[in-house]
Amino acid sequence: MQVAVVGAGAVGCYYGGLLLKAGHDVTFIGRQPHVDAINAHGLLLDTKSFKQHLPAHAATDTTTLAPPDLVLVCVKSADTEEAGQSLVGRLRPETSVLSLQNGVDNAPRLSAVTGHAVIPVVVYVGSEMAGPGHVRHHGGGDLAIGPSAASAALAEMLQAAGIGITIADDIERTLWSKLIINCAFNALSAVASIPYGPMLEVKGTRDVVTSAVQEAISVARASGVSIPDDLMEHILNIPAMMPNQMSSTAQDLARGKPSEIDFLNGHVVRKGAELGIATPTNQALQVMVKLAERGKELSRRP
């Protein structure tokens, strides 16, 4: 298949790399350092089970992109509309567009811009860009895909590339469950620059996590989303399962990049305000990250 990865970062390069290794024709759209490295040396796919340079084509924009069979949109949530605009006029009616992004509303936002159906996907992977054109896999890798006429065929194709995938019966519940997990850990990991394992060892952290999760569950259920009763227990077990994982927000702060906090804890705060539900813990976590971003911005000024 002709595959385009829009947003060649840690998520896009990991899944695009697996599709490339499986024999698909993959074009990566990303930032200049990664594009130059991929075009010169191929994508370095560094996983738990193998490490391999894969010849690939990359570009900084979609101007030369031929209409693909499949598009993986992996940009940050703040860049969703811009990514959608870049795809206008470059999609065939039968092109499948998947949103592999954090947050709960990227698929409809993409669809509104492109005028094309977009399938939401929930991503469960720990990965990072370890250098230009070098994606390092830390763990996980499964996907949950929303139901559509194309989902079964896409799931079969992704599974053949070694990607574990399920078609979610209730994709809204799955999206919100992942959002709530991000609300629990992303901000704390980012502000303290700490991985998940040691995080809960600090007195009071478990209480903060629990409060953030309870607020987010209340907002989700008030929005009509069915959240599993055991989600809290699952979330509190995650640090033991992924002790060395740094959140994506922590990785953004470390690189001096804007975070997605406004689409994570910030989304819960906005929806809570609409519904009359207080979300003080999520607001505090959102503000903490915004302050950290602001501090880094000021420190870079001459």
Helices and strands as residue ranges (DSSP letters): E 2-6, H 10-21, E 25-29, H 32-41, E 43-46, E 51-54, E 57-59, E 70-73, G 77-79, H 80-87, E 96-100, H 106-114, E 119-131, E 134-145, H 151-160, E 165-167, H 171-192, H 196-199, H 205-222, H 231-241, H 248-254, G 261-263, H 265-275, H 280-299
